[in-house]
Amino acid sequence: MEADWEFEIGGDSPVIEPLWSGFVDLRASPNRAGDLPEARQLPGLADVLVRLNATNSPVWTCKTDVFMPDQIDPDELNAADAEASHAFACYVDLLARGDRQWDPIKAEMACRELCVRLRDIPLRRCRVDLVIRRAPIGPDANDLGVTAYLTACGETESDAKSRLSDCLSLFSQTIMPAPG
């Protein structure tokens, strides 16, 4: 799987809004994940959101969306041109749980380590881009979060969606702590 990360915390950079007007707290109500419009668009997304918001998860989610990207570069997805006829993507805004808040150093380390683990997964036709952003949660305006962009392609729209679902599942499994 292709994976990369970057910082976007400058003045006009997008900001993660943790408690936006449509926020559904899946930590408190995991059963509502299947009710989200995005989860109805992409098979497996609801299960991934439940997993990422579980009490043993190091993160929680505050926003997600599913979309068709305007354009993709097949090389960036490790795909042949014929395999990149259709593309599907989503993003998930992630915040550190509880006392694990990210400062710039912790955020960078977490993203670097996650990218290394993701690159070890033999899954072609997809990629994950992690963008570290400001995410003011409480009185500390320096809180950080990560927007994870996941993109997949395929010969058909159905194939691209299926690959994106696989990518999301493996992404969430990679974030979760090992059992035991």
Beta strands, then each sheet from edge to edge (+ up, - down):
strand 1: 2-7
strand 2: 59-67
strand 3: 86-96
strand 4: 126-134
strand 5: 144-154
sheet 1: 1+ 4+ 5- 3+ 2-
end
